[in-house]
Amino acid sequence: MRWLERLEEALVVVLMAAMTAVTFMQVVARYVFNYSFVWALELTGVMFAWLIFIGMSYGVRVGAHIGVDAAVKSLPAGAARAVSIVAALACVAYALIVAVGGFQYVRKMYDVGILMQDLPVQQWIPRAVLPVGYALLALRFGQALYRLATGGEVHLLGDEAKEALKLQQDAGEDRQRR
């Protein structure tokens, strides 16, 4: 699965860089040359959608999503694990339901064959990220569920307080070294 992780990361990086480049070109063209690329906004919107749908599975993999987990943290370890397993099961089910619905939607868009407004691309192509993104999300939650069920450590949510304390501690250490 390492190849999938690298692909996920590469897509996030490429999409962010491409969005930045297209937006920069559009700004330069508009304000320096008084010209506008008609397709730039639509392309940026598509890339942003792909970034979101690929990024959500990446966020689960690295534990970067935010959430409220005060109640779960107050539970004993066994109960917290059980609640986490139920939550992961619900997330897998939700992601699979949306992935299947997304596939049906994309299939209908394919059958209709409508082009995008400003780009000569059929609409089903950029919308294919919907089932792909949710299938990746189901995979990531499935991996978390497996780790939970086998007694492994799982961090589905980012811990902002812990990260802030770590940054403060690192800053204090840097001041002491100077």
N, C-alpha and C positions, 0 to 999 in steps of 0.2 A: 504493500500500500504506500510505500515511500514515494513512488512515482506519482501517485495521485496527490499527495501532499505538495510535492514540488510543482505539479501542474496547477494546483489551486493557488499557490503562492505566486507563481509566474503570471497567471491570469490577472490576479489582483494588481500586481506591479505594472504589467503591460497596459491594463485598462486605465489605471490612474495616470500613467505617463501619456497615453494616447489622448485621454480627455484633456489633460493639461495642454498638450501640443495643439490640438484642434481649437481649443478655446483661445489660446495665445495667438494662433494664426488668424482667427476670426477678429480678435481685437485689433491686431496690427492692420489687417486688411481694411477694417471699417474706419479706424481713426487715422491711419497714415495714407491709405490709398483711396479712401471713400468708396470702398467696394465691400460687398458682403457675400459670403458663401451661403447659398440658400439652404444647403443640406447640413450645415455645421450644428445647428441646434438639435435637429433630429438625431444626428449621429451621436452627439454628446449625451442626449437622453437615453439612447439605446445602450451606450457604453456604461452609463451610470446604473441603469437597470441590471445589466450583467454584473457590475461590480457589487451591487447589493445582494443579488441572489447567489453569487459565488462567495461573497464575503460572509454571509450568514453561516455557512457551514465551516468556513475558516475560523470564525469567531467561536463556534462551539468547540472546535478542535483545540484552540489555544486558551479557552476559558476566558474570553474577553467580553462576553455579554454581561450587561448589568441586570440586576434583579434584587428583589427583597428576600433575603434569606435569614432574617433575624429569628423567626420562629423555628426554622429547621436547625439553626445553630444552637438553640436553647434545648433541643431534644438530646436524650442519650444517644450514644453512637449507633446502636442497633436500630432505634426508631428513626434516626436521621437517615440511615442507609435505606430503610424500608420506604420512607417518604420519597427519597431521591429515586429509587427504583420505580415507584409509581409515576413520578413526574417524568422520568425518562421514557417510560412506556407510553404515556400520554403524548409526549413530544414525537416519538416515533410514529404513533398512529396518526397524529395530525399531519405530519410531514408526508406520510404515505398517501393520505386522503387527498391532500393538495397536489401531490405529484401526479396521481392518477387523473384528477380533475384537470390539471394543467395539460397533461398529455391529450386528453379528449378535446380540450380547447384548441390546442395547437393543431391537432388533426383536422378540426373543422376549419381553422384558418387556412390550412393547406388545401383542403377541398375547395374552398371559396376562391383562393388564388388572388387576393387583393394585394396590390403593391402599396408600399409605404408612401407617404405624401411627397417627400422631397428626395428620396433615394430610390433608385430602380431595383428594389429588393422586395421580394414577397414578404408580407407581414409575419408569416409563420416563422421565418428564420430568426429574427430577433426575439420573438416570443418563446422560442424553444428553450430559453433559459429558465422559464417557469418550472417545467417538470424536471429539468436537469438540476436546477438549484435545490429544489425540494427533495429530490432523490439523494443528492449529496448530504442534505441536512438529515434525512432519515438515516443514512449510513453513519454519520457522525454521532447522532444520538444513540444509534444501535451499538456503536463502539463503546460509548460511555455506559450504556446499560450493561454490556458484557463485563466491563471493568468493575462496575458496581456489584453485579451478581457474583463475580469471582473473588470479591474481597479487595479489589484494587482501589487505588486512590483516584478520585475524579474531582476536577474543579470545573464545573460548568459555568460558573459565574466569576466575573472579575471581582477582586476584593480591593476596592478603592482605598479603604482605610489602611489596609496592610501596605499597599503600594505607596501611599502618602507617607506613612511612617518610615518605610525603607528609603524613600527619597530624602526625607529629613535627616535620617541617620547618615546616609551617604554624604550629604552636604556638610554635616557636622564633622565627619571624618576628613573631608577635603579641607575644611578650615583649620583643623588641627595640624594637618601636614604642612600647611603654609606657615 
